[in-house]
Amino acid sequence: MSQLLPRMMLGAVLALLGATPALAAKDLVIGVDSNMPHLDPANTNDTLSQSVERTMYQGLFGFDKEMKLVPALAEKVDSDETATEFVFHLRHGVVFHDGTPFDADAVKISLERVMNPENHLSRRSLVSMISHVDVLDPYTVKIALSQPFGAFVNNMAHPGTFIISPKALAQYGKDIATHPVGTGPFKFVSFAADTVKTTKNEAYWKPGLPKVDSITFKAVPESGSRFAMLQTGEAQFIAPLPSELVKAAQAIPTLQVVISPSIVARYVALNTMKKPFDDLRVREALNYAVDKTAFVKIVFSGYAAPLDAPIPPQLGFYSKQGVWPYDPAKAKALLAEAGYPDGFSVELWGATSTLAKRSMEFLQQQFAAVGVKATVLPLEAGVRTAKLFNVQKPEDATMQMDYSGWSSSTGDADWGLRPLLYSKSFPPNLFNTAYYHSAAADDAIAAGLASADPAKRAAAYAQAQKVIWKDAPWVFLSVDELIAGESKKLSGVYYMPDQGLLTEEAALD
């Protein structure tokens, strides 16, 4: 009996140890406001999808939380004095999620895929200045440009130039959009329009990262429902946090609100190739018709500022033009002068998020006050992409007015102007959905692109902004402040100025 008891006690202890559960998985759920159309970084048109791609992919360079350049798959870069030749020295020991080694050949294959016009990839403009890519050795790549471009390394930090596994590209072709394979901290698990799941990359090259086991992005366009996810713990981070719910979130002791400046500009693109928007007086009238101060106060609860140039103040080479004043009487007079004394009817497109709908409804009321009857049409992400960006010829575009937002994800004026307001950027090449064409603006934008001299670039972009502001291809609205909500148990998720998310350092207590 005395010998049996210790054995029984030992058995009980071992049984208890065997029954002890493993450490709880640290699964991060992020609630976002719209769907993710696909996950091909070279063909992605929205910042949200880029944020998801950033968990799985990396470029030669990247941006930190303040959008300052940092080395990524390249350890360093050397350039010549003319800014036409760049030599990237690559990181050793990096492996793609499918086991393929990362090397110079992978860089060449990825970049040449984006460069190839036959692939019709929307981010081709990021690499259009590249003449050729040469592999000097397995870990050194030389990129030669056809003309000087001082901001080239910024382009190599843009998600559109992420490096994709060459094996995966050969295996999946165009289907890489739903089978992402990169070198990032998380590996792809599954994709649906409203949910993307990733899991920890155990072979990630940065020591100690990642700190969470998985990240799931869930699209919840309705603001209240998205906030409820945060309240109940279903999500640990939501972006954006609706401005009208900031005080409610601040009153919950387990949550915290993060507010930061942005480079996100809000505007209404006007199809300048269609009547009545081919008339400058009509475009001017619509700018005078909107009270930007009220727009900021009512739509964003004050967490924004009126836009006073085609690009936001935090972008390089910003040149202040002054806010278009609110003057409905002048708007009516200009409409009458243009032949529309009773106004006209028009469709106003936009996204399906609560914020987009609220913005469009505000604009609808403002336009109605000067006789312009706007029908608000929220479009799902895939439908909107097809109707706006997949149009093959300008004359086939059915868009009249589109409420939108843009952030220059290179941090440079070039990417704030050229994709949206350059005549060679009509869809499907890029995103000039206003079909704006100005020789003066084109010349200035091209001059800014071609120079490596900061003073010359500043002068060129100042001229471009001056011309564009006067031509009014958009109704210029506001610049966001970014608002996110997160659990106090979460750290290491950052809301970048371009509205992107950095999740590499995410940690849950």
ABEGO torsion letter per residue (X at the ends): XAAAAAAAAAAAAAAAAAABBBBBBBBBBBBBABBBABABAAABABAAAAAAAAAABBBABBBBAAGBBBBBABABBBBBAAGABBBBBBBBGBBBAAGBBBBAAAAAAAAAAAABAAAGBAAAAAAAABABBBBABAABBBBBBABBBAAAAAAAABAAABBBBAAAAAAAEAAAAABBBBABABBBABBBAABBBBBBBAABABBGOBABABBBBBBBABAAAAAAAAAAGABABBOBBBAAAAAAAAABAABBBBBBBBABBBBBBBBAABOAAABAAAAAAAAAABBAAAAAAAAAGGBBBBBABABBAABBGBBBAEBBBBBAAAAAAAAAAAGBAAEBBBBBBBBABAAAAAAAAAAAAAAAAAGBBBBBBBBBAAAAAAAAAABABAAABABABBBBBBBBAAGBAAAAAAAAABAAABOAABABAAGBBBAAAAAAAAAAAABABAAAAAAAAAAAAAAAAAAGABBBABBBBBBBBBBAABBGBBBBAAGBBBAAABBBX
